[in-house]
């Protein structure tokens, strides 16, 4: 089953945002993104101190099938990049919500957090797609 933790918000681009400190958030990919797109083999992330506007592309993830742009869910400045995921993408495949976070960002416009989906809305929005993907993935894993 796909995990959708209730302690974070979600973008329509399948990224999660979790408050870390007052104006600091962690950003990562969702379990849904990982299951939908198979094995992640490479990732490109920005440098610390880079600033991004909401909806701006900040990096990319390469799977065994294609490359996906990572779209910033909120405006802010990158204050930390998770070196673990750059060195070993298996962390993203195994633990996208904890060890597999991508960035820590100092948010510049806290009101943008209101544009993100709460867990129940994210699950409801993608429920049908999730239900379609799960049986396919389980069959692939058995082969």
C-alpha positions in Angstrom: 0.0 0.0 0.0 1.1 3.5 -0.7 2.1 5.6 2.3 0.6 9.1 2.6 1.9 10.5 5.9 -0.5 12.9 7.7 2.3 15.2 8.9 2.9 16.9 5.6 1.3 18.6 2.6 1.5 17.5 -1.0 1.9 19.1 -4.4 0.1 18.0 -7.6 3.6 17.2 -8.9 3.9 14.4 -6.3 6.2 16.2 -3.9 5.7 16.4 -0.2 6.4 19.4 2.1 7.0 19.1 5.8 7.5 21.9 8.2 10.9 21.5 9.9 11.2 24.8 11.7 9.2 28.0 11.6 10.1 29.1 8.1 12.0 25.9 7.1 10.5 23.0 5.2 11.8 19.7 3.9 10.8 18.6 0.4 10.8 15.1 -1.1 9.0 12.8 -3.5 6.0 10.8 -2.6 5.6 7.1 -2.5 3.1 7.4 -5.3 5.8 9.0 -7.6 8.2 6.2 -6.8 5.7 3.4 -7.4 4.3 5.1 -10.6 7.7 5.6 -12.2 9.6 2.5 -11.2 13.2 2.5 -10.1 14.9 5.9 -9.8 18.4 5.7 -11.2 19.7 9.3 -11.1 18.8 12.7 -9.5 19.9 16.2 -10.2 19.4 18.7 -7.4 20.3 22.4 -7.0 23.1 23.9 -4.9 22.6 25.4 -1.5 21.8 29.1 -1.5 19.9 28.9 -4.9 16.5 30.6 -4.8 13.4 29.4 -6.6 9.9 30.6 -7.2 6.9 28.4 -6.8 6.3 26.2 -9.9 9.9 26.7 -11.1 11.9 23.6 -12.1 14.6 22.9 -9.5 16.0 19.6 -10.7 15.2 16.3 -12.3 14.8 12.6 -11.5 15.7 9.9 -14.0 13.9 6.5 -13.8 14.6 3.5 -15.9 11.9 4.8 -18.3 12.3 8.6 -18.5 13.4 11.8 -16.9 11.0 14.0 -14.9 11.4 17.6 -13.9 11.1 18.4 -10.2 8.8 21.4 -9.8 9.2 23.6 -6.7 6.0 23.5 -4.6 6.8 26.8 -2.7 9.1 29.8 -3.2 12.3 30.0 -1.2 16.0 29.5 -0.8 17.7 26.1 -0.7 19.5 25.8 2.6 20.4 22.1 2.5 20.6 19.3 -0.1 20.4 15.7 1.0 23.8 14.3 -0.1 22.6 10.8 0.6 20.2 10.7 -2.3 22.8 12.2 -4.6 25.3 9.5 -3.7 22.8 6.6 -3.6 19.4 6.9 -5.3 18.3 3.6 -3.6 17.4 5.8 -0.6 14.6 7.3 -2.7 13.4 3.9 -3.8 13.4 2.6 -0.2 12.5 5.5 2.1 11.2 8.6 0.2 9.6 10.1 3.3 12.4 10.1 5.9 16.0 9.3 4.7 15.0 10.2 1.2 14.2 13.9 1.6 15.6 16.1 -1.2 15.9 19.7 0.1 15.5 21.9 3.0 14.1 25.3 2.0 13.7 28.6 3.8 10.3 29.6 2.5 9.9 33.2 1.3 6.1 33.2 1.1 4.4 31.1 3.9 1.0 31.7 2.4 1.9 29.4 -0.5 1.7 26.5 1.9 -2.1 27.0 1.8 -2.0 26.0 -1.9 -0.7 22.5 -1.1 -3.0 19.5 -0.7 -3.6 18.0 2.8 -3.0 14.3 2.9 -6.6 13.3 2.6 -7.1 15.6 -0.5 -3.9 14.2 -2.1 -5.1 10.7 -1.6 -8.6 11.4 -2.8 -7.3 13.2 -6.0 -5.0 10.3 -7.0 -7.0 7.4 -5.5 -8.1 5.9 -8.8 -4.6 6.2 -10.3 -3.1 4.6 -7.1 -5.6 1.7 -7.3 -4.7 1.1 -10.9 -0.9 1.2 -10.3 -0.8 -1.0 -7.2 -1.8 -4.3 -8.9 0.6 -3.7 -11.8 3.5 -3.0 -9.5 2.8 -6.0 -7.3 2.7 -8.2 -10.4 6.0 -6.7 -11.6 7.7 -7.4 -8.3 6.6 -11.0 -8.3 8.1 -11.6 -11.8 
